[in-house]
Each structure stands twice: as C-alpha cells, then as structure tokens.
Amino acid sequence: MADGIKYPELGETLASAHPSQATLEALRTRRSTPADFLTGPGPDAEQLQDILTIAARAPDHRRVVPFRFIVFEGEARARFGLALKEVFVENEPEADEARAECEGNRFLRAPVVVAVISSTNPNHRTPEWEQILTSGAVCQNMLLAASAYGFAAQWLTEWYAFDEKALAALGLEPGEKVAGYVYIGTATEDPKERGRPDMKAIISRWGE
Ligand SMILES: Cc1cc2nc3c(=O)[nH]c(=O)nc-3n(C[C@H](O)[C@H](O)[C@H](O)COP(=O)(O)O)c2cc1C
C-alpha cells in the first residue's frame, strides 16, 4: 500500500456521496488521449498500485472479482512486442517489415500498459453478463484514477485482444477475455472534443 494512502477497513462507515465540482468538471470534459500521443512519465509504482486498487473498487455483484490485471512496464513491453510481432507475421506473411516492426512496438507507446482481463465464473449465481460489465467499469475507473493523478490514458483492444495466439502469449486461461489494454502516460498533445451523443435521442421517460 502506498505511504499516506488509506483504504477503508472492512465495515468502516464511508461517505455516501462526495460532492465535488472538480470531479464533475473532470467528468464533463473527460477525454481519452490516443496511445500515439502518449509518452513518459507514467505512474510510479505507488501511483500505479493506487490506480489499480481504485479500479478494483468497481461495482461487482456478489464480489465475484471477475477480473484481473496484467501490467506491462519497462522492457517487458518490448518483450511482449516481440511475441506480438511474431503472431502478426504468422497471420500476415505478406505484410512488409515496417508494418511488422510497428506491431512489435505497440506496447512502447506508453510507459505503462495494463491489460484488464475479464475472468468470469460462468457457474456463479451472478449472471455472467453482470460479471462482464464489471470489467468495463474497472477499465473506466482506471481511466478516471489515472486522470486524477495527472496522467493521460486510452482504453484499447486492437487485434491482439482477440487473436488466439496473442492471447496465449499473454497467458490467458481458457474462457478469459481481454476487456481492454489501458495505456497510461503523459500526453504529448491535448485532445480535442469529439462528437457526443444527442441526449434527446437516448433519454426517454417511461410511460410518456
Ligand atoms: C472496449 C473498448 C475498446 C476500445 N478499443 C479501441 C481500439 O481498439 N482502437 C481505438 O481507436 N479506440 C478504441 N476504443 C475507444 C477509445 O478508448 C476512446 O473511447 C475513443 O477514442 C473515444 O475517446 P473518448 O474516450 O475521449 O470518448 C475502445 C473503447 C472501448 C470501450
């Protein structure tokens, strides 16, 4: 646990709400930063531990904990990249070397990459659908915690979240899936606002 960071004890009474204009403003203006626009520094060990601990507080029906994290830092990013490159070349033997090199460098785009693994228990009383949703909430919590620490981030899947050989290289157990690779670092360029949902189109009031 990071020095000075206090996590609640089991059974401790907690605030039922956290009124904060700063939080509202951060949520109103939240944006992902594309991985290509990330660089160092990234979170240090204590910050990352806290970011992961916050992410793991996502809503989780009956505390199944249907997720786990695989962290990529330092030279592990390049080492995993070699495995990705190998899979890519096997899948696309016609592709040129520059493209293969690019695939091998994917994890080098950010100082820290966290693979959020959806690891559901299909035999549990909690429907698997709910367990899957928890992993999405974990990823979003991670983005918000990273942002509150001053880091930029992006939640990606890309092809290597779905390729069987890439998943084997990642070390997934049967039935596990990648909910996302969360790239965390410092933005080289601030993002611009993108289109947002037409709220009128997505809100209805039942019975009206
Ligand atoms: C499960 C999931 C997977 C995603 N995978 C990709 C991806 O592979 N490539 C990509 O460009 N964006 C991907 N995105 C979208 C980005 O994370 C991001 O949401 C998008 O760039 C819009 O930016 P915003 O978060 O600021 O709205 C994914 C989002 C989710 C929720």
The ligand as a Gaussian input file, in Angstrom:
#p B3LYP/6-31G(d) Opt

LIG

0 1
 C      -13.882000      -1.854000     -25.009000
 C      -13.293000      -0.716000     -25.798000
 C      -12.329000      -0.975000     -26.739000
 C      -11.783000       0.053000     -27.489000
 N      -10.836000      -0.244000     -28.428000
 C      -10.369000       0.724000     -29.205000
 C       -9.428000       0.410000     -30.223000
 O       -9.026000      -0.736000     -30.392000
 N       -8.993000       1.433000     -31.013000
 C       -9.444000       2.728000     -30.830000
 O       -9.024000       3.610000     -31.567000
 N      -10.318000       3.041000     -29.860000
 C      -10.787000       2.081000     -29.057000
 N      -11.685000       2.379000     -28.077000
 C      -12.157000       3.782000     -27.928000
 C      -11.238000       4.665000     -27.112000
 O      -10.915000       4.108000     -25.877000
 C      -11.902000       6.009000     -26.813000
 O      -13.072000       5.807000     -26.064000
 C      -12.220000       6.736000     -28.077000
 O      -11.023000       7.086000     -28.695000
 C      -13.071000       7.979000     -27.811000
 O      -12.474000       8.842000     -26.926000
 P      -13.180000       9.311000     -25.580000
 O      -12.929000       8.202000     -24.584000
 O      -12.489000      10.549000     -25.252000
 O      -14.625000       9.479000     -25.841000
 C      -12.211000       1.374000     -27.275000
 C      -13.175000       1.638000     -26.291000
 C      -13.709000       0.618000     -25.556000
 C      -14.750000       0.931000     -24.527000

